[in-house]
Amino acid sequence: MRPEDLSDERLDEALRRRPRWEPPSHFARAVVARMPAAAPERAGAVGWMPVLVRAALDGVLGASLTYAAGVLLVWATLALIPGAITAATAYEMLLDVATALLIDHATLVGWISAAVMLSIAASVTGSAREWM
């Protein structure tokens, strides 16, 4: 039996009749016959020197790009440090003010938190009753 004579229907039928661990004897030949032909190698000299030069150029390009990215990151970090210190100081001052306000109005904050939590619990309980 030649591989080109094997149809998909015959393969499917043979695979359905046999257990999965026992493919038909012509299965491998049919699969190989349906594989696309391998692409022919490039015409020309396939020496190790052009490959070595290409690898070296790729390495130099990669190292150059990495170095440039590192220099840019260092420059950006040095340029942004004064602004970052100012922002951190402002954030610390904001937290100090917020903490002082919360401590001064702790009773009011407690009642508001309790009301919000009770409303959330009531809405969840109502939703749960609808689902049951």
HELIX and SHEET records of a PDB file:
HELIX    1   1 PRO A    3  ASP A    5  5                                   3    
HELIX    2   2 ASP A    8  ARG A   17  1                                  10    
HELIX    3   3 PHE A   27  ARG A   34  1                                   8    
HELIX    4   4 TRP A   48  ASP A  104  1                                  57    
HELIX    5   5 ALA A  106  TRP A  131  1                                  26    
END                                                                             
